[in-house]
Amino acid sequence: MRIEPHGERDIVMTREFAAPRRLVFDAHTRPDLLARWYGPHGWRLEHCEVDLRVGGGWHYRLRGPEGVAMTLRGTYLDLAAPERIVTTESNVDCEARAAHEAVVTTVLVEHERRTLPTTLLTTTARFPTRAVRDAVLSSGMERGVVQGFERLDAVLAAGRVAGRITAT
């Protein structure tokens, strides 16, 4: 996993998953799947609304250790299933992010391998200013994203074994 600042306002995250891109897309857009992986270790997604259409919104509330809450929300700006998701995003509970929306673009590219397709995920988060971007980078966001994607790996592996991803 790579998480790097880019230019003045962007954070670019790249990660390859051993799964077809349709499964990776579904895991990013279906509440039943998001609930199984979204957030760092020790956190759970206690509320998840997804209105998956351009102009539709999403709203997540995570609960962490010692009852700490984090609320994220946004609006879908563009969707091209299963290859692209563009949303706004704000973190209601974070002073640096509450008043500043980021635009987050996730692109999924599938590569055929001998045994199983893999999907390269590239997410670019564009913040309104460099100061907001830098505050996000120093907030522990990297640890949360890495751990969330570790959890996603387990969900995708279970889906491969079953032949499809199902809710549990």
Disulfide bonds with the S-S distance in Angstrom:
none
